[in-house]
């Protein structure tokens, strides 16, 4: 997880503060977007290319 050193994690503005199932995203890293479970900040993280992440998010928006 050394490649995620310096990651600035943020939760969705739609996340509640009741400890629900949330994800955090770090998109400040060069060439990488990282995603992790907010309840397990020291656990594993998934990494995506920025293009793949944008396509994923666009797909979610299209489904809403």
mmCIF file of the N, C-alpha and C atoms, coordinates in Angstrom:
data_MODEL
# 
_entry.id   MODEL 
# 
loop_
_atom_site.group_PDB 
_atom_site.id 
_atom_site.type_symbol 
_atom_site.label_atom_id 
_atom_site.label_alt_id 
_atom_site.label_comp_id 
_atom_site.label_asym_id 
_atom_site.label_entity_id 
_atom_site.label_seq_id 
_atom_site.pdbx_PDB_ins_code 
_atom_site.Cartn_x 
_atom_site.Cartn_y 
_atom_site.Cartn_z 
_atom_site.occupancy 
_atom_site.B_iso_or_equiv 
_atom_site.pdbx_formal_charge 
_atom_site.auth_seq_id 
_atom_site.auth_comp_id 
_atom_site.auth_asym_id 
_atom_site.auth_atom_id 
_atom_site.pdbx_PDB_model_num 
ATOM 1   N N  . UNK A 1 1  ? 0.820   -1.181 0.000   1.00 0.00 ? 1  UNK A N  1 
ATOM 2   C CA . UNK A 1 1  ? 0.000   0.000  0.000   1.00 0.00 ? 1  UNK A CA 1 
ATOM 3   C C  . UNK A 1 1  ? 0.869   1.252  0.000   1.00 0.00 ? 1  UNK A C  1 
ATOM 4   N N  . UNK A 1 2  ? 2.146   1.094  -0.252  1.00 0.00 ? 2  UNK A N  1 
ATOM 5   C CA . UNK A 1 2  ? 3.052   2.242  -0.310  1.00 0.00 ? 2  UNK A CA 1 
ATOM 6   C C  . UNK A 1 2  ? 2.648   3.222  -1.392  1.00 0.00 ? 2  UNK A C  1 
ATOM 7   N N  . UNK A 1 3  ? 2.066   2.714  -2.489  1.00 0.00 ? 3  UNK A N  1 
ATOM 8   C CA . UNK A 1 3  ? 1.676   3.617  -3.571  1.00 0.00 ? 3  UNK A CA 1 
ATOM 9   C C  . UNK A 1 3  ? 0.536   4.542  -3.174  1.00 0.00 ? 3  UNK A C  1 
ATOM 10  N N  . UNK A 1 4  ? -0.084  4.286  -2.023  1.00 0.00 ? 4  UNK A N  1 
ATOM 11  C CA . UNK A 1 4  ? -1.178  5.135  -1.552  1.00 0.00 ? 4  UNK A CA 1 
ATOM 12  C C  . UNK A 1 4  ? -0.737  6.119  -0.468  1.00 0.00 ? 4  UNK A C  1 
ATOM 13  N N  . UNK A 1 5  ? 0.557   6.152  -0.193  1.00 0.00 ? 5  UNK A N  1 
ATOM 14  C CA . UNK A 1 5  ? 1.075   7.135  0.756   1.00 0.00 ? 5  UNK A CA 1 
ATOM 15  C C  . UNK A 1 5  ? 0.770   8.526  0.221   1.00 0.00 ? 5  UNK A C  1 
ATOM 16  N N  . UNK A 1 6  ? 0.230   9.358  1.051   1.00 0.00 ? 6  UNK A N  1 
ATOM 17  C CA . UNK A 1 6  ? -0.132  10.707 0.633   1.00 0.00 ? 6  UNK A CA 1 
ATOM 18  C C  . UNK A 1 6  ? -1.553  10.830 0.118   1.00 0.00 ? 6  UNK A C  1 
ATOM 19  N N  . UNK A 1 7  ? -2.279  9.710  0.105   1.00 0.00 ? 7  UNK A N  1 
ATOM 20  C CA . UNK A 1 7  ? -3.672  9.756  -0.365  1.00 0.00 ? 7  UNK A CA 1 
ATOM 21  C C  . UNK A 1 7  ? -4.503  10.621 0.580   1.00 0.00 ? 7  UNK A C  1 
ATOM 22  N N  . UNK A 1 8  ? -5.329  11.478 -0.001  1.00 0.00 ? 8  UNK A N  1 
ATOM 23  C CA . UNK A 1 8  ? -6.282  12.282 0.768   1.00 0.00 ? 8  UNK A CA 1 
ATOM 24  C C  . UNK A 1 8  ? -7.664  11.660 0.543   1.00 0.00 ? 8  UNK A C  1 
ATOM 25  N N  . UNK A 1 9  ? -8.144  10.976 1.552   1.00 0.00 ? 9  UNK A N  1 
ATOM 26  C CA . UNK A 1 9  ? -9.395  10.241 1.457   1.00 0.00 ? 9  UNK A CA 1 
ATOM 27  C C  . UNK A 1 9  ? -10.575 11.156 1.745   1.00 0.00 ? 9  UNK A C  1 
ATOM 28  N N  . UNK A 1 10 ? -11.668 10.936 1.012   1.00 0.00 ? 10 UNK A N  1 
ATOM 29  C CA . UNK A 1 10 ? -12.897 11.690 1.267   1.00 0.00 ? 10 UNK A CA 1 
ATOM 30  C C  . UNK A 1 10 ? -14.098 10.772 1.070   1.00 0.00 ? 10 UNK A C  1 
ATOM 31  N N  . UNK A 1 11 ? -15.142 11.043 1.821   1.00 0.00 ? 11 UNK A N  1 
ATOM 32  C CA . UNK A 1 11 ? -16.400 10.310 1.688   1.00 0.00 ? 11 UNK A CA 1 
ATOM 33  C C  . UNK A 1 11 ? -17.328 11.084 0.778   1.00 0.00 ? 11 UNK A C  1 
ATOM 34  N N  . UNK A 1 12 ? -18.286 10.391 0.256   1.00 0.00 ? 12 UNK A N  1 
ATOM 35  C CA . UNK A 1 12 ? -19.316 11.034 -0.547  1.00 0.00 ? 12 UNK A CA 1 
ATOM 36  C C  . UNK A 1 12 ? -20.081 12.040 0.291   1.00 0.00 ? 12 UNK A C  1 
ATOM 37  N N  . UNK A 1 13 ? -20.499 13.100 -0.336  1.00 0.00 ? 13 UNK A N  1 
ATOM 38  C CA . UNK A 1 13 ? -21.329 14.082 0.371   1.00 0.00 ? 13 UNK A CA 1 
ATOM 39  C C  . UNK A 1 13 ? -22.682 13.490 0.734   1.00 0.00 ? 13 UNK A C  1 
ATOM 40  N N  . UNK A 1 14 ? -23.036 12.367 0.146   1.00 0.00 ? 14 UNK A N  1 
ATOM 41  C CA . UNK A 1 14 ? -24.302 11.697 0.452   1.00 0.00 ? 14 UNK A CA 1 
ATOM 42  C C  . UNK A 1 14 ? -24.164 10.693 1.590   1.00 0.00 ? 14 UNK A C  1 
ATOM 43  N N  . UNK A 1 15 ? -22.962 10.519 2.108   1.00 0.00 ? 15 UNK A N  1 
ATOM 44  C CA . UNK A 1 15 ? -22.753 9.601  3.227   1.00 0.00 ? 15 UNK A CA 1 
ATOM 45  C C  . UNK A 1 15 ? -23.352 10.191 4.496   1.00 0.00 ? 15 UNK A C  1 
ATOM 46  N N  . UNK A 1 16 ? -23.908 9.325  5.303   1.00 0.00 ? 16 UNK A N  1 
ATOM 47  C CA . UNK A 1 16 ? -24.448 9.784  6.585   1.00 0.00 ? 16 UNK A CA 1 
ATOM 48  C C  . UNK A 1 16 ? -23.409 9.563  7.671   1.00 0.00 ? 16 UNK A C  1 
ATOM 49  N N  . UNK A 1 17 ? -23.629 10.121 8.804   1.00 0.00 ? 17 UNK A N  1 
ATOM 50  C CA . UNK A 1 17 ? -22.677 9.980  9.911   1.00 0.00 ? 17 UNK A CA 1 
ATOM 51  C C  . UNK A 1 17 ? -23.092 8.865  10.865  1.00 0.00 ? 17 UNK A C  1 
ATOM 52  N N  . UNK A 1 18 ? -23.994 7.997  10.453  1.00 0.00 ? 18 UNK A N  1 
ATOM 53  C CA . UNK A 1 18 ? -24.483 6.946  11.345  1.00 0.00 ? 18 UNK A CA 1 
ATOM 54  C C  . UNK A 1 18 ? -23.693 5.646  11.239  1.00 0.00 ? 18 UNK A C  1 
ATOM 55  N N  . UNK A 1 19 ? -22.531 5.671  10.618  1.00 0.00 ? 19 UNK A N  1 
ATOM 56  C CA . UNK A 1 19 ? -21.710 4.472  10.529  1.00 0.00 ? 19 UNK A CA 1 
ATOM 57  C C  . UNK A 1 19 ? -22.158 3.516  9.447   1.00 0.00 ? 19 UNK A C  1 
ATOM 58  N N  . UNK A 1 20 ? -22.890 4.000  8.471   1.00 0.00 ? 20 UNK A N  1 
ATOM 59  C CA . UNK A 1 20 ? -23.397 3.161  7.394   1.00 0.00 ? 20 UNK A CA 1 
ATOM 60  C C  . UNK A 1 20 ? -22.307 2.657  6.473   1.00 0.00 ? 20 UNK A C  1 
ATOM 61  N N  . UNK A 1 21 ? -22.717 1.917  5.479   1.00 0.00 ? 21 UNK A N  1 
ATOM 62  C CA . UNK A 1 21 ? -21.788 1.339  4.509   1.00 0.00 ? 21 UNK A CA 1 
ATOM 63  C C  . UNK A 1 21 ? -21.354 2.421  3.527   1.00 0.00 ? 21 UNK A C  1 
ATOM 64  N N  . UNK A 1 22 ? -20.183 2.973  3.735   1.00 0.00 ? 22 UNK A N  1 
ATOM 65  C CA . UNK A 1 22 ? -19.681 4.059  2.898   1.00 0.00 ? 22 UNK A CA 1 
ATOM 66  C C  . UNK A 1 22 ? -18.338 3.672  2.295   1.00 0.00 ? 22 UNK A C  1 
ATOM 67  N N  . UNK A 1 23 ? -18.022 4.308  1.211   1.00 0.00 ? 23 UNK A N  1 
ATOM 68  C CA . UNK A 1 23 ? -16.691 4.167  0.637   1.00 0.00 ? 23 UNK A CA 1 
ATOM 69  C C  . UNK A 1 23 ? -16.004 5.518  0.698   1.00 0.00 ? 23 UNK A C  1 
ATOM 70  N N  . UNK A 1 24 ? -14.690 5.474  0.689   1.00 0.00 ? 24 UNK A N  1 
ATOM 71  C CA . UNK A 1 24 ? -13.883 6.679  0.615   1.00 0.00 ? 24 UNK A CA 1 
ATOM 72  C C  . UNK A 1 24 ? -13.072 6.606  -0.665  1.00 0.00 ? 24 UNK A C  1 
ATOM 73  N N  . UNK A 1 25 ? -12.840 7.746  -1.275  1.00 0.00 ? 25 UNK A N  1 
ATOM 74  C CA . UNK A 1 25 ? -12.104 7.828  -2.528  1.00 0.00 ? 25 UNK A CA 1 
ATOM 75  C C  . UNK A 1 25 ? -10.934 8.781  -2.349  1.00 0.00 ? 25 UNK A C  1 
ATOM 76  N N  . UNK A 1 26 ? -9.805  8.413  -2.909  1.00 0.00 ? 26 UNK A N  1 
ATOM 77  C CA . UNK A 1 26 ? -8.638  9.307  -2.970  1.00 0.00 ? 26 UNK A CA 1 
ATOM 78  C C  . UNK A 1 26 ? -8.316  9.494  -4.441  1.00 0.00 ? 26 UNK A C  1 
ATOM 79  N N  . UNK A 1 27 ? -8.479  10.720 -4.926  1.00 0.00 ? 27 UNK A N  1 
ATOM 80  C CA . UNK A 1 27 ? -8.208  10.984 -6.340  1.00 0.00 ? 27 UNK A CA 1 
ATOM 81  C C  . UNK A 1 27 ? -7.120  12.032 -6.533  1.00 0.00 ? 27 UNK A C  1 
ATOM 82  N N  . UNK A 1 28 ? -6.284  12.183 -5.524  1.00 0.00 ? 28 UNK A N  1 
ATOM 83  C CA . UNK A 1 28 ? -5.192  13.153 -5.605  1.00 0.00 ? 28 UNK A CA 1 
ATOM 84  C C  . UNK A 1 28 ? -3.858  12.519 -6.002  1.00 0.00 ? 28 UNK A C  1 
ATOM 85  N N  . UNK A 1 29 ? -3.848  11.238 -6.291  1.00 0.00 ? 29 UNK A N  1 
ATOM 86  C CA . UNK A 1 29 ? -2.605  10.537 -6.619  1.00 0.00 ? 29 UNK A CA 1 
ATOM 87  C C  . UNK A 1 29 ? -2.400  10.500 -8.133  1.00 0.00 ? 29 UNK A C  1 
ATOM 88  N N  . UNK A 1 30 ? -1.182  10.683 -8.596  1.00 0.00 ? 30 UNK A N  1 
ATOM 89  C CA . UNK A 1 30 ? -0.930  10.689 -10.044 1.00 0.00 ? 30 UNK A CA 1 
ATOM 90  C C  . UNK A 1 30 ? -1.261  9.336  -10.682 1.00 0.00 ? 30 UNK A C  1 
ATOM 91  N N  . UNK A 1 31 ? -2.195  9.353  -11.631 1.00 0.00 ? 31 UNK A N  1 
ATOM 92  C CA . UNK A 1 31 ? -2.505  8.146  -12.393 1.00 0.00 ? 31 UNK A CA 1 
ATOM 93  C C  . UNK A 1 31 ? -3.291  7.093  -11.664 1.00 0.00 ? 31 UNK A C  1 
ATOM 94  N N  . UNK A 1 32 ? -3.782  7.380  -10.459 1.00 0.00 ? 32 UNK A N  1 
ATOM 95  C CA . UNK A 1 32 ? -4.481  6.367  -9.654  1.00 0.00 ? 32 UNK A CA 1 
ATOM 96  C C  . UNK A 1 32 ? -5.644  6.988  -8.915  1.00 0.00 ? 32 UNK A C  1 
ATOM 97  N N  . UNK A 1 33 ? -6.759  6.270  -8.901  1.00 0.00 ? 33 UNK A N  1 
ATOM 98  C CA . UNK A 1 33 ? -7.883  6.593  -8.028  1.00 0.00 ? 33 UNK A CA 1 
ATOM 99  C C  . UNK A 1 33 ? -8.048  5.392  -7.112  1.00 0.00 ? 33 UNK A C  1 
ATOM 100 N N  . UNK A 1 34 ? -8.014  5.627  -5.811  1.00 0.00 ? 34 UNK A N  1 
ATOM 101 C CA . UNK A 1 34 ? -8.116  4.540  -4.834  1.00 0.00 ? 34 UNK A CA 1 
ATOM 102 C C  . UNK A 1 34 ? -9.467  4.614  -4.128  1.00 0.00 ? 34 UNK A C  1 
ATOM 103 N N  . UNK A 1 35 ? -10.000 3.440  -3.795  1.00 0.00 ? 35 UNK A N  1 
ATOM 104 C CA . UNK A 1 35 ? -11.299 3.329  -3.133  1.00 0.00 ? 35 UNK A CA 1 
ATOM 105 C C  . UNK A 1 35 ? -11.147 2.340  -1.982  1.00 0.00 ? 35 UNK A C  1 
ATOM 106 N N  . UNK A 1 36 ? -11.719 2.695  -0.815  1.00 0.00 ? 36 UNK A N  1 
ATOM 107 C CA . UNK A 1 36 ? -11.643 1.800  0.336   1.00 0.00 ? 36 UNK A CA 1 
ATOM 108 C C  . UNK A 1 36 ? -12.936 1.882  1.145   1.00 0.00 ? 36 UNK A C  1 
ATOM 109 N N  . UNK A 1 37 ? -13.105 0.921  2.034   1.00 0.00 ? 37 UNK A N  1 
ATOM 110 C CA . UNK A 1 37 ? -14.247 0.869  2.950   1.00 0.00 ? 37 UNK A CA 1 
ATOM 111 C C  . UNK A 1 37 ? -13.974 1.845  4.089   1.00 0.00 ? 37 UNK A C  1 
ATOM 112 N N  . UNK A 1 38 ? -14.890 2.769  4.317   1.00 0.00 ? 38 UNK A N  1 
ATOM 113 C CA . UNK A 1 38 ? -14.670 3.777  5.357   1.00 0.00 ? 38 UNK A CA 1 
ATOM 114 C C  . UNK A 1 38 ? -14.616 3.173  6.757   1.00 0.00 ? 38 UNK A C  1 
ATOM 115 N N  . UNK A 1 39 ? -15.212 2.006  6.946   1.00 0.00 ? 39 UNK A N  1 
ATOM 116 C CA . UNK A 1 39 ? -15.192 1.360  8.260   1.00 0.00 ? 39 UNK A CA 1 
ATOM 117 C C  . UNK A 1 39 ? -13.894 0.604  8.512   1.00 0.00 ? 39 UNK A C  1 
ATOM 118 N N  . UNK A 1 40 ? -13.072 0.430  7.474   1.00 0.00 ? 40 UNK A N  1 
ATOM 119 C CA . UNK A 1 40 ? -11.819 -0.318 7.594   1.00 0.00 ? 40 UNK A CA 1 
ATOM 120 C C  . UNK A 1 40 ? -10.699 0.460  6.907   1.00 0.00 ? 40 UNK A C  1 
ATOM 121 N N  . UNK A 1 41 ? -10.329 1.626  7.449   1.00 0.00 ? 41 UNK A N  1 
ATOM 122 C CA . UNK A 1 41 ? -9.362  2.479  6.763   1.00 0.00 ? 41 UNK A CA 1 
ATOM 123 C C  . UNK A 1 41 ? -7.968  1.879  6.622   1.00 0.00 ? 41 UNK A C  1 
ATOM 124 N N  . UNK A 1 42 ? -7.651  0.862  7.398   1.00 0.00 ? 42 UNK A N  1 
ATOM 125 C CA . UNK A 1 42 ? -6.335  0.228  7.282   1.00 0.00 ? 42 UNK A CA 1 
ATOM 126 C C  . UNK A 1 42 ? -6.410  -1.065 6.489   1.00 0.00 ? 42 UNK A C  1 
ATOM 127 N N  . UNK A 1 43 ? -7.597  -1.369 5.981   1.00 0.00 ? 43 UNK A N  1 
ATOM 128 C CA . UNK A 1 43 ? -7.794  -2.573 5.176   1.00 0.00 ? 43 UNK A CA 1 
ATOM 129 C C  . UNK A 1 43 ? -7.385  -2.344 3.728   1.00 0.00 ? 43 UNK A C  1 
ATOM 130 N N  . UNK A 1 44 ? -7.753  -3.269 2.874   1.00 0.00 ? 44 UNK A N  1 
ATOM 131 C CA . UNK A 1 44 ? -7.359  -3.162 1.465   1.00 0.00 ? 44 UNK A CA 1 
ATOM 132 C C  . UNK A 1 44 ? -8.066  -2.020 0.755   1.00 0.00 ? 44 UNK A C  1 
ATOM 133 N N  . UNK A 1 45 ? -7.456  -1.581 -0.316  1.00 0.00 ? 45 UNK A N  1 
ATOM 134 C CA . UNK A 1 45 ? -8.040  -0.552 -1.182  1.00 0.00 ? 45 UNK A CA 1 
ATOM 135 C C  . UNK A 1 45 ? -7.982  -1.053 -2.618  1.00 0.00 ? 45 UNK A C  1 
ATOM 136 N N  . UNK A 1 46 ? -8.981  -0.693 -3.378  1.00 0.00 ? 46 UNK A N  1 
ATOM 137 C CA . UNK A 1 46 ? -8.976  -0.977 -4.811  1.00 0.00 ? 46 UNK A CA 1 
ATOM 138 C C  . UNK A 1 46 ? -8.397  0.233  -5.523  1.00 0.00 ? 46 UNK A C  1 
ATOM 139 N N  . UNK A 1 47 ? -7.659  0.002  -6.598  1.00 0.00 ? 47 UNK A N  1 
ATOM 140 C CA . UNK A 1 47 ? -7.121  1.119  -7.366  1.00 0.00 ? 47 UNK A CA 1 
ATOM 141 C C  . UNK A 1 47 ? -7.579  1.010  -8.812  1.00 0.00 ? 47 UNK A C  1 
ATOM 142 N N  . UNK A 1 48 ? -7.825  2.158  -9.401  1.00 0.00 ? 48 UNK A N  1 
ATOM 143 C CA . UNK A 1 48 ? -8.303  2.253  -10.764 1.00 0.00 ? 48 UNK A CA 1 
ATOM 144 C C  . UNK A 1 48 ? -7.511  3.321  -11.496 1.00 0.00 ? 48 UNK A C  1 
ATOM 145 N N  . UNK A 1 49 ? -7.473  3.230  -12.807 1.00 0.00 ? 49 UNK A N  1 
ATOM 146 C CA . UNK A 1 49 ? -6.951  4.351  -13.579 1.00 0.00 ? 49 UNK A CA 1 
ATOM 147 C C  . UNK A 1 49 ? -8.024  5.441  -13.532 1.00 0.00 ? 49 UNK A C  1 
ATOM 148 N N  . UNK A 1 50 ? -7.638  6.688  -13.687 1.00 0.00 ? 50 UNK A N  1 
ATOM 149 C CA . UNK A 1 50 ? -8.649  7.748  -13.695 1.00 0.00 ? 50 UNK A CA 1 
ATOM 150 C C  . UNK A 1 50 ? -9.728  7.538  -14.763 1.00 0.00 ? 50 UNK A C  1 
ATOM 151 N N  . UNK A 1 51 ? -9.334  7.057  -15.932 1.00 0.00 ? 51 UNK A N  1 
ATOM 152 C CA . UNK A 1 51 ? -10.311 6.812  -16.999 1.00 0.00 ? 51 UNK A CA 1 
ATOM 153 C C  . UNK A 1 51 ? -11.317 5.749  -16.591 1.00 0.00 ? 51 UNK A C  1 
ATOM 154 N N  . UNK A 1 52 ? -10.841 4.648  -16.013 1.00 0.00 ? 52 UNK A N  1 
ATOM 155 C CA . UNK A 1 52 ? -11.739 3.583  -15.569 1.00 0.00 ? 52 UNK A CA 1 
ATOM 156 C C  . UNK A 1 52 ? -12.678 4.076  -14.486 1.00 0.00 ? 52 UNK A C  1 
ATOM 157 N N  . UNK A 1 53 ? -12.162 4.864  -13.555 1.00 0.00 ? 53 UNK A N  1 
ATOM 158 C CA . UNK A 1 53 ? -12.992 5.390  -12.473 1.00 0.00 ? 53 UNK A CA 1 
ATOM 159 C C  . UNK A 1 53 ? -14.079 6.309  -13.027 1.00 0.00 ? 53 UNK A C  1 
ATOM 160 N N  . UNK A 1 54 ? -13.717 7.188  -13.935 1.00 0.00 ? 54 UNK A N  1 
ATOM 161 C CA . UNK A 1 54 ? -14.699 8.108  -14.518 1.00 0.00 ? 54 UNK A CA 1 
ATOM 162 C C  . UNK A 1 54 ? -15.782 7.341  -15.285 1.00 0.00 ? 54 UNK A C  1 
ATOM 163 N N  . UNK A 1 55 ? -15.394 6.282  -15.976 1.00 0.00 ? 55 UNK A N  1 
ATOM 164 C CA . UNK A 1 55 ? -16.375 5.463  -16.692 1.00 0.00 ? 55 UNK A CA 1 
ATOM 165 C C  . UNK A 1 55 ? -17.320 4.772  -15.711 1.00 0.00 ? 55 UNK A C  1 
ATOM 166 N N  . UNK A 1 56 ? -16.781 4.280  -14.606 1.00 0.00 ? 56 UNK A N  1 
ATOM 167 C CA . UNK A 1 56 ? -17.596 3.636  -13.574 1.00 0.00 ? 56 UNK A CA 1 
ATOM 168 C C  . UNK A 1 56 ? -18.605 4.629  -12.999 1.00 0.00 ? 56 UNK A C  1 
ATOM 169 N N  . UNK A 1 57 ? -18.135 5.801  -12.607 1.00 0.00 ? 57 UNK A N  1 
ATOM 170 C CA . UNK A 1 57 ? -19.023 6.816  -12.023 1.00 0.00 ? 57 UNK A CA 1 
ATOM 171 C C  . UNK A 1 57 ? -20.071 7.256  -13.049 1.00 0.00 ? 57 UNK A C  1 
ATOM 172 N N  . UNK A 1 58 ? -19.677 7.441  -14.294 1.00 0.00 ? 58 UNK A N  1 
ATOM 173 C CA . UNK A 1 58 ? -20.630 7.836  -15.329 1.00 0.00 ? 58 UNK A CA 1 
ATOM 174 C C  . UNK A 1 58 ? -21.714 6.768  -15.487 1.00 0.00 ? 58 UNK A C  1 
ATOM 175 N N  . UNK A 1 59 ? -21.316 5.503  -15.391 1.00 0.00 ? 59 UNK A N  1 
ATOM 176 C CA . UNK A 1 59 ? -22.293 4.421  -15.469 1.00 0.00 ? 59 UNK A CA 1 
ATOM 177 C C  . UNK A 1 59 ? -23.273 4.454  -14.317 1.00 0.00 ? 59 UNK A C  1 
ATOM 178 N N  . UNK A 1 60 ? -22.807 4.815  -13.134 1.00 0.00 ? 60 UNK A N  1 
ATOM 179 C CA . UNK A 1 60 ? -23.704 4.931  -11.985 1.00 0.00 ? 60 UNK A CA 1 
ATOM 180 C C  . UNK A 1 60 ? -24.698 6.057  -12.180 1.00 0.00 ? 60 UNK A C  1 
ATOM 181 N N  . UNK A 1 61 ? -24.211 7.167  -12.698 1.00 0.00 ? 61 UNK A N  1 
ATOM 182 C CA . UNK A 1 61 ? -25.074 8.321  -12.914 1.00 0.00 ? 61 UNK A CA 1 
ATOM 183 C C  . UNK A 1 61 ? -26.132 7.991  -13.961 1.00 0.00 ? 61 UNK A C  1 
ATOM 184 N N  . UNK A 1 62 ? -25.736 7.256  -15.015 1.00 0.00 ? 62 UNK A N  1 
ATOM 185 C CA . UNK A 1 62 ? -26.690 6.871  -16.054 1.00 0.00 ? 62 UNK A CA 1 
ATOM 186 C C  . UNK A 1 62 ? -27.786 5.958  -15.500 1.00 0.00 ? 62 UNK A C  1 
ATOM 187 N N  . UNK A 1 63 ? -27.475 5.180  -14.467 1.00 0.00 ? 63 UNK A N  1 
ATOM 188 C CA . UNK A 1 63 ? -28.436 4.240  -13.889 1.00 0.00 ? 63 UNK A CA 1 
ATOM 189 C C  . UNK A 1 63 ? -29.369 4.902  -12.874 1.00 0.00 ? 63 UNK A C  1 
ATOM 190 N N  . UNK A 1 64 ? -29.029 6.096  -12.428 1.00 0.00 ? 64 UNK A N  1 
ATOM 191 C CA . UNK A 1 64 ? -29.829 6.769  -11.388 1.00 0.00 ? 64 UNK A CA 1 
ATOM 192 C C  . UNK A 1 64 ? -31.121 7.322  -11.924 1.00 0.00 ? 64 UNK A C  1 
# 
